[in-house]
Amino acid sequence: MAHWRDSARSVRLFFLDFRACFPLLILLFHIRIWTFILAVIATVFFTALERYGFSLIVFLRWLRAFIAGNRKIAQPWWKR
């Protein structure tokens, strides 16, 4: 029996997070070598994200901030 405090935990399949297992489910429906390679790469990617404490949304926000850089301009260059 699970306690209500366990409701916030993420779903796991052995040691993998459920987001990392989803590409393996796609592999089961379309068994090809390229799908296997894609599933392994996606599983490694999601496992690495979880290892560093990122969710996919947080990682995409971090990537956007990294690409934008440190300098933020409030006005466009054509209105100066």
ZIMORA-V297635 format. One record per backbone hydrogen bond with DSSP energy under -0.5 kcal/mol. CO is the residue of the C=O (numbers start at 1). NH is the residue of the N-H. If there is no record, write none. Layout:
# ZIMORA-V297635
co=CO nh=NH
co=CO nh=NH
This chain:
# ZIMORA-V297635
co=3 nh=6
co=4 nh=7
co=5 nh=8
co=6 nh=9
co=11 nh=18
co=12 nh=14
co=13 nh=15
co=13 nh=16
co=16 nh=13
co=17 nh=20
co=17 nh=21
co=18 nh=22
co=21 nh=24
co=21 nh=25
co=22 nh=25
co=22 nh=26
co=23 nh=27
co=24 nh=28
co=25 nh=29
co=26 nh=29
co=26 nh=30
co=30 nh=32
co=32 nh=36
co=33 nh=37
co=34 nh=38
co=35 nh=39
co=36 nh=40
co=37 nh=41
co=38 nh=42
co=39 nh=43
co=40 nh=44
co=41 nh=45
co=42 nh=46
co=43 nh=47
co=44 nh=48
co=45 nh=49
co=46 nh=50
co=47 nh=51
co=48 nh=52
co=49 nh=54
co=50 nh=53
co=55 nh=59
co=56 nh=60
co=57 nh=61
co=58 nh=62
co=59 nh=63
co=60 nh=64
co=61 nh=65
co=62 nh=66
co=63 nh=67
co=64 nh=68
co=65 nh=69
co=70 nh=72
co=71 nh=73
co=76 nh=79
co=77 nh=80
